[in-house]
Amino acid sequence: MKRISRKISGRNVFIKEADKHDWLVMQEWFATKPFYELLSLDDILEYYEEFRDGGAYVAEIEYEPGHSYPVSLLSWKGAKETEHPVMFKDISEVAYISDSMTIPSYRKRGIQTQLLYIALKEMKSKGYKEVYLRTVEGSEMNSLAKKAGMDICKNGYGDMIIQITKTPRSLEYIDELKAADRKKL
């Protein structure tokens, strides 16, 4: 799948499945604010393999004919019961949107919206009936998820589920999560 989705500043924007190079380039952005997800190369490559049963898509901007650079990523996979703090009636019917980001200079141009709708269409074609993601209140993905018809996760089950976290990610928050994970072991 590779298609021209639109033009931005006179340049073609392509949407395609992410290959390992695209994944590595975009994961570098997750090491910056507000994510601070510092992973080793081996961890990043292992993480890429987790999306084989789902999908990872990138939008690339063509900087010269035949050459493009990834500027946006969205990845998803089938949800697994032990990976999420939310309970579902039937976890096998739930897709989980894991990563979603656009390089700052390309935000507010509809790229992430296109990636989301491509992912939702594929999720539906694979038989998923619910979608789950976690996002920070007030973030761009939070706004996009609401526009796509997702709701704040409460009691009950809807077609689309979104859990909104009130605490933005920070280095301190990441350290707390890592410490909690170590205690589970």
GINOR-V149693 format. One record per run of one state. SS is the DSSP state (helix for helix, strand for strand, loop for the rest). FROM is the first residue (numbers start at 0). LEN is the number of residues. If there is no record, write none. Layout:
BEGIN
[[SS | FROM | LEN] [SS | FROM | LEN]]
END
This chain:
BEGIN
[[loop | 0 | 1] [strand | 1 | 7] [loop | 8 | 2] [strand | 10 | 7] [loop | 17 | 2] [helix | 19 | 10] [loop | 29 | 11] [helix | 40 | 9] [loop | 49 | 5] [strand | 54 | 10] [loop | 64 | 2] [strand | 66 | 12] [loop | 78 | 2] [helix | 80 | 3] [loop | 83 | 7] [helix | 90 | 3] [strand | 93 | 9] [loop | 102 | 1] [helix | 103 | 3] [loop | 106 | 4] [helix | 110 | 15] [loop | 125 | 4] [strand | 129 | 3] [loop | 132 | 1] [strand | 133 | 3] [loop | 136 | 3] [helix | 139 | 8] [loop | 147 | 3] [strand | 150 | 2] [loop | 152 | 8] [strand | 160 | 5] [loop | 165 | 5] [helix | 170 | 14] [loop | 184 | 1]]
END
